[in-house]
Amino acid sequence: MQPAVEFRNISKAFGPVQANADVSFSIAKGSIHGVIGENGAGKSTLMSILYGYYNADSGQVLIDGQPREIRTSHDAIALGIGMVHQHFMLVENMTVLDNVMLGAEGGFKLKSKRGAVEAKLREICDKYRLDVDPLATIADLSVGAQQRVEILKQIYRSAEILILDEPTAVLTAQETAALFEILRLFKDQGKTIILITHKLQEIMDITDQVTVMRAGRVVGAVATVDTTKEQLAGMMVGRPIQSELPRKPYNPGAPVLRVTNLQLADAQGVKLLADIDLTVRAGEIVAIAGVSGNGQSELMEILSGMRLPSSGSVEFMGKEMPIAGRSNADGLPAVFRDMGIAHVPEDRLRDGVVKDFSVMQNTVFGYQDRVTNGLGLFDFDAIAKRCAHLLEEFDVRPKDPNVRIGLLSGGNQQKVVIAREVSASPKLMLVGQPTRGVDIGTIESIHTQLLRLRDEGVAILLVSVELEEVRALADRIVVMSGGRITGELKVEEFDTTRIGLLMGGMHKS
């Protein structure tokens, strides 16, 4: 049987950065094929070439054995290629039906067509067990349901080849299991799935074959049954990966952060946070587990000075934080930083970096007053030396301080943000989704840095949707759902089922 997709000698460069270099491999029709590699390995670039977002500098793409020119996403869709992005492409105030029809209206007479499209969607949902109401509004759906809408869109548009980019990044364990059932059914119908993920257990659970990329090239292609997670990790990073990182025994010190009865309501009076009580001590990592959108982001914004609570108190190092009586949060993040609170935001592109500025400039943002000379002017020699040291210590690639940070992979951008915050010698680290969308080698590096800080006596409050990350780092685990704390347990009490129920809103008794 002809492969569904074949890449022949694909190369693509962005200026001096060679994203893909002579990439060749094939994907069997009716299979689930994993593509893995470190951040910057070229996976997303290659899939963007397949979907028509980028055009290759050289090489060929064959679909069902035929060379094809895929210049735009419209060309890809016409060839039966669909893509579900890590960040969903949905209009939240529109219905599922409207989102599916958007861009595929087929004329101006929408009213007459809506009934036929709705019937077709219900038929697809039944066939693939998608469990989505075509008339539901996107904003009212869970994250897992929104992802099923994205898959529904692709099936409606007759996709025979489906690309999924980090599909489980924001799903609970239960939602991931449901998604995999859908993908298996998709495969049983003879369709082809290409799965980009950093989660090696998912590769082992769901794929038939896996291609490993490193530095823009293919370094291995194996049948999944013939390999192990450890072998795949070694191929990805070119060295063995430690499964258990060293850490000192748990011996917490005095309270660094104490949150009491914290409340937050939006402009309409809807409670976003309710009755939050939380303590983080020196030399411990407290991890907040929960599905994204359950109040973790708002809590971290308050604790970093980006947002004011409606009521409640926050103490840092035994002193009340200056939030009471303020009308807005102007200037508070700088005050909090000066007190010794560092913040790695959940959304690095929105809150962590300025992507059109250089790496060197991004290493001083927020701390620029600390890199001046005696005249109050920037000491550029000191900034350059400091940046070079950070790039080396945190293994940022490329080690070019003048490159625009937007050209770096997500994992290397994250390393820059963490390097900047760690270098400020904080007493409290607020860390939001530290390894979201980054590869296993970078995860090891980031986890090593956080455990080192913890062992040095820094208090760390961590937010993560990755339960394996929570288990690897936490001394204590706090679970949030619906803006409330639904439970707390020690890491020795870690239980996926129990945590999953707490994440789903089963409150502590």
Secondary structure as a PSIPRED ss2 file (coil, helix, strand):
# PSIPRED VFORMAT (PSIPRED V4.0)

   1 M C   1.000  0.000  0.000
   2 Q C   1.000  0.000  0.000
   3 P C   1.000  0.000  0.000
   4 A C   1.000  0.000  0.000
   5 V E   0.000  0.000  1.000
   6 E E   0.000  0.000  1.000
   7 F E   0.000  0.000  1.000
   8 R E   0.000  0.000  1.000
   9 N E   0.000  0.000  1.000
  10 I E   0.000  0.000  1.000
  11 S E   0.000  0.000  1.000
  12 K E   0.000  0.000  1.000
  13 A E   0.000  0.000  1.000
  14 F E   0.000  0.000  1.000
  15 G C   1.000  0.000  0.000
  16 P C   1.000  0.000  0.000
  17 V E   0.000  0.000  1.000
  18 Q E   0.000  0.000  1.000
  19 A E   0.000  0.000  1.000
  20 N E   0.000  0.000  1.000
  21 A E   0.000  0.000  1.000
  22 D E   0.000  0.000  1.000
  23 V E   0.000  0.000  1.000
  24 S E   0.000  0.000  1.000
  25 F E   0.000  0.000  1.000
  26 S E   0.000  0.000  1.000
  27 I E   0.000  0.000  1.000
  28 A C   1.000  0.000  0.000
  29 K C   1.000  0.000  0.000
  30 G C   1.000  0.000  0.000
  31 S C   1.000  0.000  0.000
  32 I E   0.000  0.000  1.000
  33 H E   0.000  0.000  1.000
  34 G E   0.000  0.000  1.000
  35 V E   0.000  0.000  1.000
  36 I E   0.000  0.000  1.000
  37 G E   0.000  0.000  1.000
  38 E C   1.000  0.000  0.000
  39 N C   1.000  0.000  0.000
  40 G C   1.000  0.000  0.000
  41 A C   1.000  0.000  0.000
  42 G C   1.000  0.000  0.000
  43 K H   0.000  1.000  0.000
  44 S H   0.000  1.000  0.000
  45 T H   0.000  1.000  0.000
  46 L H   0.000  1.000  0.000
  47 M H   0.000  1.000  0.000
  48 S H   0.000  1.000  0.000
  49 I H   0.000  1.000  0.000
  50 L H   0.000  1.000  0.000
  51 Y C   1.000  0.000  0.000
  52 G C   1.000  0.000  0.000
  53 Y C   1.000  0.000  0.000
  54 Y C   1.000  0.000  0.000
  55 N C   1.000  0.000  0.000
  56 A C   1.000  0.000  0.000
  57 D C   1.000  0.000  0.000
  58 S E   0.000  0.000  1.000
  59 G E   0.000  0.000  1.000
  60 Q E   0.000  0.000  1.000
  61 V E   0.000  0.000  1.000
  62 L E   0.000  0.000  1.000
  63 I E   0.000  0.000  1.000
  64 D C   1.000  0.000  0.000
  65 G C   1.000  0.000  0.000
  66 Q E   0.000  0.000  1.000
  67 P E   0.000  0.000  1.000
  68 R E   0.000  0.000  1.000
  69 E C   1.000  0.000  0.000
  70 I C   1.000  0.000  0.000
  71 R C   1.000  0.000  0.000
  72 T C   1.000  0.000  0.000
  73 S H   0.000  1.000  0.000
  74 H H   0.000  1.000  0.000
  75 D H   0.000  1.000  0.000
  76 A H   0.000  1.000  0.000
  77 I H   0.000  1.000  0.000
  78 A H   0.000  1.000  0.000
  79 L C   1.000  0.000  0.000
  80 G C   1.000  0.000  0.000
  81 I E   0.000  0.000  1.000
  82 G E   0.000  0.000  1.000
  83 M E   0.000  0.000  1.000
  84 V E   0.000  0.000  1.000
  85 H C   1.000  0.000  0.000
  86 Q C   1.000  0.000  0.000
  87 H C   1.000  0.000  0.000
  88 F C   1.000  0.000  0.000
  89 M C   1.000  0.000  0.000
  90 L C   1.000  0.000  0.000
  91 V C   1.000  0.000  0.000
  92 E C   1.000  0.000  0.000
  93 N C   1.000  0.000  0.000
  94 M C   1.000  0.000  0.000
  95 T E   0.000  0.000  1.000
  96 V H   0.000  1.000  0.000
  97 L H   0.000  1.000  0.000
  98 D H   0.000  1.000  0.000
  99 N H   0.000  1.000  0.000
 100 V H   0.000  1.000  0.000
 101 M H   0.000  1.000  0.000
 102 L C   1.000  0.000  0.000
 103 G C   1.000  0.000  0.000
 104 A C   1.000  0.000  0.000
 105 E C   1.000  0.000  0.000
 106 G C   1.000  0.000  0.000
 107 G C   1.000  0.000  0.000
 108 F C   1.000  0.000  0.000
 109 K C   1.000  0.000  0.000
 110 L H   0.000  1.000  0.000
 111 K H   0.000  1.000  0.000
 112 S H   0.000  1.000  0.000
 113 K H   0.000  1.000  0.000
 114 R H   0.000  1.000  0.000
 115 G H   0.000  1.000  0.000
 116 A H   0.000  1.000  0.000
 117 V H   0.000  1.000  0.000
 118 E H   0.000  1.000  0.000
 119 A H   0.000  1.000  0.000
 120 K H   0.000  1.000  0.000
 121 L H   0.000  1.000  0.000
 122 R H   0.000  1.000  0.000
 123 E H   0.000  1.000  0.000
 124 I H   0.000  1.000  0.000
 125 C H   0.000  1.000  0.000
 126 D H   0.000  1.000  0.000
 127 K H   0.000  1.000  0.000
 128 Y H   0.000  1.000  0.000
 129 R C   1.000  0.000  0.000
 130 L C   1.000  0.000  0.000
 131 D C   1.000  0.000  0.000
 132 V C   1.000  0.000  0.000
 133 D C   1.000  0.000  0.000
 134 P C   1.000  0.000  0.000
 135 L C   1.000  0.000  0.000
 136 A C   1.000  0.000  0.000
 137 T E   0.000  0.000  1.000
 138 I H   0.000  1.000  0.000
 139 A H   0.000  1.000  0.000
 140 D H   0.000  1.000  0.000
 141 L C   1.000  0.000  0.000
 142 S C   1.000  0.000  0.000
 143 V H   0.000  1.000  0.000
 144 G H   0.000  1.000  0.000
 145 A H   0.000  1.000  0.000
 146 Q H   0.000  1.000  0.000
 147 Q H   0.000  1.000  0.000
 148 R H   0.000  1.000  0.000
 149 V H   0.000  1.000  0.000
 150 E H   0.000  1.000  0.000
 151 I H   0.000  1.000  0.000
 152 L H   0.000  1.000  0.000
 153 K H   0.000  1.000  0.000
 154 Q H   0.000  1.000  0.000
 155 I H   0.000  1.000  0.000
 156 Y H   0.000  1.000  0.000
 157 R C   1.000  0.000  0.000
 158 S C   1.000  0.000  0.000
 159 A C   1.000  0.000  0.000
 160 E C   1.000  0.000  0.000
 161 I E   0.000  0.000  1.000
 162 L E   0.000  0.000  1.000
 163 I E   0.000  0.000  1.000
 164 L E   0.000  0.000  1.000
 165 D E   0.000  0.000  1.000
 166 E C   1.000  0.000  0.000
 167 P C   1.000  0.000  0.000
 168 T C   1.000  0.000  0.000
 169 A C   1.000  0.000  0.000
 170 V C   1.000  0.000  0.000
 171 L C   1.000  0.000  0.000
 172 T C   1.000  0.000  0.000
 173 A H   0.000  1.000  0.000
 174 Q H   0.000  1.000  0.000
 175 E H   0.000  1.000  0.000
 176 T H   0.000  1.000  0.000
 177 A H   0.000  1.000  0.000
 178 A H   0.000  1.000  0.000
 179 L H   0.000  1.000  0.000
 180 F H   0.000  1.000  0.000
 181 E H   0.000  1.000  0.000
 182 I H   0.000  1.000  0.000
 183 L H   0.000  1.000  0.000
 184 R H   0.000  1.000  0.000
 185 L H   0.000  1.000  0.000
 186 F H   0.000  1.000  0.000
 187 K H   0.000  1.000  0.000
 188 D H   0.000  1.000  0.000
 189 Q C   1.000  0.000  0.000
 190 G C   1.000  0.000  0.000
 191 K C   1.000  0.000  0.000
 192 T E   0.000  0.000  1.000
 193 I E   0.000  0.000  1.000
 194 I E   0.000  0.000  1.000
 195 L E   0.000  0.000  1.000
 196 I E   0.000  0.000  1.000
 197 T C   1.000  0.000  0.000
 198 H C   1.000  0.000  0.000
 199 K C   1.000  0.000  0.000
 200 L H   0.000  1.000  0.000
 201 Q H   0.000  1.000  0.000
 202 E H   0.000  1.000  0.000
 203 I H   0.000  1.000  0.000
 204 M H   0.000  1.000  0.000
 205 D H   0.000  1.000  0.000
 206 I H   0.000  1.000  0.000
 207 T C   1.000  0.000  0.000
 208 D C   1.000  0.000  0.000
 209 Q E   0.000  0.000  1.000
 210 V E   0.000  0.000  1.000
 211 T E   0.000  0.000  1.000
 212 V E   0.000  0.000  1.000
 213 M E   0.000  0.000  1.000
 214 R E   0.000  0.000  1.000
 215 A C   1.000  0.000  0.000
 216 G C   1.000  0.000  0.000
 217 R E   0.000  0.000  1.000
 218 V E   0.000  0.000  1.000
 219 V E   0.000  0.000  1.000
 220 G E   0.000  0.000  1.000
 221 A E   0.000  0.000  1.000
 222 V E   0.000  0.000  1.000
 223 A E   0.000  0.000  1.000
 224 T H   0.000  1.000  0.000
 225 V H   0.000  1.000  0.000
 226 D H   0.000  1.000  0.000
 227 T C   1.000  0.000  0.000
 228 T C   1.000  0.000  0.000
 229 K H   0.000  1.000  0.000
 230 E H   0.000  1.000  0.000
 231 Q H   0.000  1.000  0.000
 232 L H   0.000  1.000  0.000
 233 A H   0.000  1.000  0.000
 234 G H   0.000  1.000  0.000
 235 M H   0.000  1.000  0.000
 236 M H   0.000  1.000  0.000
 237 V H   0.000  1.000  0.000
 238 G C   1.000  0.000  0.000
 239 R C   1.000  0.000  0.000
 240 P C   1.000  0.000  0.000
 241 I C   1.000  0.000  0.000
 242 Q C   1.000  0.000  0.000
 243 S C   1.000  0.000  0.000
 244 E C   1.000  0.000  0.000
 245 L C   1.000  0.000  0.000
 246 P C   1.000  0.000  0.000
 247 R C   1.000  0.000  0.000
 248 K C   1.000  0.000  0.000
 249 P C   1.000  0.000  0.000
 250 Y C   1.000  0.000  0.000
 251 N C   1.000  0.000  0.000
 252 P C   1.000  0.000  0.000
 253 G C   1.000  0.000  0.000
 254 A C   1.000  0.000  0.000
 255 P E   0.000  0.000  1.000
 256 V E   0.000  0.000  1.000
 257 L E   0.000  0.000  1.000
 258 R E   0.000  0.000  1.000
 259 V E   0.000  0.000  1.000
 260 T E   0.000  0.000  1.000
 261 N E   0.000  0.000  1.000
 262 L E   0.000  0.000  1.000
 263 Q E   0.000  0.000  1.000
 264 L E   0.000  0.000  1.000
 265 A E   0.000  0.000  1.000
 266 D C   1.000  0.000  0.000
 267 A C   1.000  0.000  0.000
 268 Q C   1.000  0.000  0.000
 269 G C   1.000  0.000  0.000
 270 V C   1.000  0.000  0.000
 271 K E   0.000  0.000  1.000
 272 L E   0.000  0.000  1.000
 273 L E   0.000  0.000  1.000
 274 A E   0.000  0.000  1.000
 275 D E   0.000  0.000  1.000
 276 I E   0.000  0.000  1.000
 277 D E   0.000  0.000  1.000
 278 L E   0.000  0.000  1.000
 279 T E   0.000  0.000  1.000
 280 V E   0.000  0.000  1.000
 281 R E   0.000  0.000  1.000
 282 A C   1.000  0.000  0.000
 283 G C   1.000  0.000  0.000
 284 E C   1.000  0.000  0.000
 285 I E   0.000  0.000  1.000
 286 V E   0.000  0.000  1.000
 287 A E   0.000  0.000  1.000
 288 I E   0.000  0.000  1.000
 289 A E   0.000  0.000  1.000
 290 G C   1.000  0.000  0.000
 291 V C   1.000  0.000  0.000
 292 S C   1.000  0.000  0.000
 293 G C   1.000  0.000  0.000
 294 N C   1.000  0.000  0.000
 295 G C   1.000  0.000  0.000
 296 Q H   0.000  1.000  0.000
 297 S H   0.000  1.000  0.000
 298 E H   0.000  1.000  0.000
 299 L H   0.000  1.000  0.000
 300 M H   0.000  1.000  0.000
 301 E H   0.000  1.000  0.000
 302 I H   0.000  1.000  0.000
 303 L H   0.000  1.000  0.000
 304 S C   1.000  0.000  0.000
 305 G C   1.000  0.000  0.000
 306 M C   1.000  0.000  0.000
 307 R C   1.000  0.000  0.000
 308 L C   1.000  0.000  0.000
 309 P C   1.000  0.000  0.000
 310 S C   1.000  0.000  0.000
 311 S E   0.000  0.000  1.000
 312 G E   0.000  0.000  1.000
 313 S E   0.000  0.000  1.000
 314 V E   0.000  0.000  1.000
 315 E E   0.000  0.000  1.000
 316 F E   0.000  0.000  1.000
 317 M C   1.000  0.000  0.000
 318 G C   1.000  0.000  0.000
 319 K E   0.000  0.000  1.000
 320 E E   0.000  0.000  1.000
 321 M C   1.000  0.000  0.000
 322 P C   1.000  0.000  0.000
 323 I C   1.000  0.000  0.000
 324 A C   1.000  0.000  0.000
 325 G C   1.000  0.000  0.000
 326 R C   1.000  0.000  0.000
 327 S C   1.000  0.000  0.000
 328 N C   1.000  0.000  0.000
 329 A C   1.000  0.000  0.000
 330 D C   1.000  0.000  0.000
 331 G C   1.000  0.000  0.000
 332 L H   0.000  1.000  0.000
 333 P H   0.000  1.000  0.000
 334 A H   0.000  1.000  0.000
 335 V H   0.000  1.000  0.000
 336 F H   0.000  1.000  0.000
 337 R H   0.000  1.000  0.000
 338 D H   0.000  1.000  0.000
 339 M H   0.000  1.000  0.000
 340 G C   1.000  0.000  0.000
 341 I E   0.000  0.000  1.000
 342 A E   0.000  0.000  1.000
 343 H E   0.000  0.000  1.000
 344 V E   0.000  0.000  1.000
 345 P C   1.000  0.000  0.000
 346 E C   1.000  0.000  0.000
 347 D C   1.000  0.000  0.000
 348 R H   0.000  1.000  0.000
 349 L H   0.000  1.000  0.000
 350 R H   0.000  1.000  0.000
 351 D H   0.000  1.000  0.000
 352 G H   0.000  1.000  0.000
 353 V C   1.000  0.000  0.000
 354 V C   1.000  0.000  0.000
 355 K C   1.000  0.000  0.000
 356 D C   1.000  0.000  0.000
 357 F C   1.000  0.000  0.000
 358 S E   0.000  0.000  1.000
 359 V H   0.000  1.000  0.000
 360 M H   0.000  1.000  0.000
 361 Q H   0.000  1.000  0.000
 362 N H   0.000  1.000  0.000
 363 T C   1.000  0.000  0.000
 364 V C   1.000  0.000  0.000
 365 F C   1.000  0.000  0.000
 366 G C   1.000  0.000  0.000
 367 Y C   1.000  0.000  0.000
 368 Q H   0.000  1.000  0.000
 369 D H   0.000  1.000  0.000
 370 R H   0.000  1.000  0.000
 371 V C   1.000  0.000  0.000
 372 T E   0.000  0.000  1.000
 373 N C   1.000  0.000  0.000
 374 G C   1.000  0.000  0.000
 375 L C   1.000  0.000  0.000
 376 G C   1.000  0.000  0.000
 377 L C   1.000  0.000  0.000
 378 F E   0.000  0.000  1.000
 379 D C   1.000  0.000  0.000
 380 F H   0.000  1.000  0.000
 381 D H   0.000  1.000  0.000
 382 A H   0.000  1.000  0.000
 383 I H   0.000  1.000  0.000
 384 A H   0.000  1.000  0.000
 385 K H   0.000  1.000  0.000
 386 R H   0.000  1.000  0.000
 387 C H   0.000  1.000  0.000
 388 A H   0.000  1.000  0.000
 389 H H   0.000  1.000  0.000
 390 L H   0.000  1.000  0.000
 391 L H   0.000  1.000  0.000
 392 E H   0.000  1.000  0.000
 393 E H   0.000  1.000  0.000
 394 F C   1.000  0.000  0.000
 395 D C   1.000  0.000  0.000
 396 V C   1.000  0.000  0.000
 397 R C   1.000  0.000  0.000
 398 P C   1.000  0.000  0.000
 399 K C   1.000  0.000  0.000
 400 D C   1.000  0.000  0.000
 401 P C   1.000  0.000  0.000
 402 N C   1.000  0.000  0.000
 403 V C   1.000  0.000  0.000
 404 R E   0.000  0.000  1.000
 405 I H   0.000  1.000  0.000
 406 G H   0.000  1.000  0.000
 407 L H   0.000  1.000  0.000
 408 L C   1.000  0.000  0.000
 409 S C   1.000  0.000  0.000
 410 G H   0.000  1.000  0.000
 411 G H   0.000  1.000  0.000
 412 N H   0.000  1.000  0.000
 413 Q H   0.000  1.000  0.000
 414 Q H   0.000  1.000  0.000
 415 K H   0.000  1.000  0.000
 416 V H   0.000  1.000  0.000
 417 V H   0.000  1.000  0.000
 418 I H   0.000  1.000  0.000
 419 A H   0.000  1.000  0.000
 420 R H   0.000  1.000  0.000
 421 E H   0.000  1.000  0.000
 422 V H   0.000  1.000  0.000
 423 S C   1.000  0.000  0.000
 424 A C   1.000  0.000  0.000
 425 S C   1.000  0.000  0.000
 426 P C   1.000  0.000  0.000
 427 K C   1.000  0.000  0.000
 428 L E   0.000  0.000  1.000
 429 M E   0.000  0.000  1.000
 430 L E   0.000  0.000  1.000
 431 V E   0.000  0.000  1.000
 432 G E   0.000  0.000  1.000
 433 Q C   1.000  0.000  0.000
 434 P C   1.000  0.000  0.000
 435 T C   1.000  0.000  0.000
 436 R C   1.000  0.000  0.000
 437 G C   1.000  0.000  0.000
 438 V C   1.000  0.000  0.000
 439 D C   1.000  0.000  0.000
 440 I H   0.000  1.000  0.000
 441 G H   0.000  1.000  0.000
 442 T H   0.000  1.000  0.000
 443 I H   0.000  1.000  0.000
 444 E H   0.000  1.000  0.000
 445 S H   0.000  1.000  0.000
 446 I H   0.000  1.000  0.000
 447 H H   0.000  1.000  0.000
 448 T H   0.000  1.000  0.000
 449 Q H   0.000  1.000  0.000
 450 L H   0.000  1.000  0.000
 451 L H   0.000  1.000  0.000
 452 R H   0.000  1.000  0.000
 453 L H   0.000  1.000  0.000
 454 R H   0.000  1.000  0.000
 455 D H   0.000  1.000  0.000
 456 E C   1.000  0.000  0.000
 457 G C   1.000  0.000  0.000
 458 V C   1.000  0.000  0.000
 459 A E   0.000  0.000  1.000
 460 I E   0.000  0.000  1.000
 461 L E   0.000  0.000  1.000
 462 L E   0.000  0.000  1.000
 463 V E   0.000  0.000  1.000
 464 S E   0.000  0.000  1.000
 465 V C   1.000  0.000  0.000
 466 E C   1.000  0.000  0.000
 467 L H   0.000  1.000  0.000
 468 E H   0.000  1.000  0.000
 469 E H   0.000  1.000  0.000
 470 V H   0.000  1.000  0.000
 471 R H   0.000  1.000  0.000
 472 A H   0.000  1.000  0.000
 473 L H   0.000  1.000  0.000
 474 A C   1.000  0.000  0.000
 475 D C   1.000  0.000  0.000
 476 R E   0.000  0.000  1.000
 477 I E   0.000  0.000  1.000
 478 V E   0.000  0.000  1.000
 479 V E   0.000  0.000  1.000
 480 M E   0.000  0.000  1.000
 481 S E   0.000  0.000  1.000
 482 G C   1.000  0.000  0.000
 483 G C   1.000  0.000  0.000
 484 R E   0.000  0.000  1.000
 485 I E   0.000  0.000  1.000
 486 T E   0.000  0.000  1.000
 487 G E   0.000  0.000  1.000
 488 E E   0.000  0.000  1.000
 489 L E   0.000  0.000  1.000
 490 K E   0.000  0.000  1.000
 491 V H   0.000  1.000  0.000
 492 E H   0.000  1.000  0.000
 493 E H   0.000  1.000  0.000
 494 F C   1.000  0.000  0.000
 495 D C   1.000  0.000  0.000
 496 T H   0.000  1.000  0.000
 497 T H   0.000  1.000  0.000
 498 R H   0.000  1.000  0.000
 499 I H   0.000  1.000  0.000
 500 G H   0.000  1.000  0.000
 501 L H   0.000  1.000  0.000
 502 L H   0.000  1.000  0.000
 503 M H   0.000  1.000  0.000
 504 G C   1.000  0.000  0.000
 505 G C   1.000  0.000  0.000
 506 M C   1.000  0.000  0.000
 507 H C   1.000  0.000  0.000
 508 K C   1.000  0.000  0.000
 509 S C   1.000  0.000  0.000
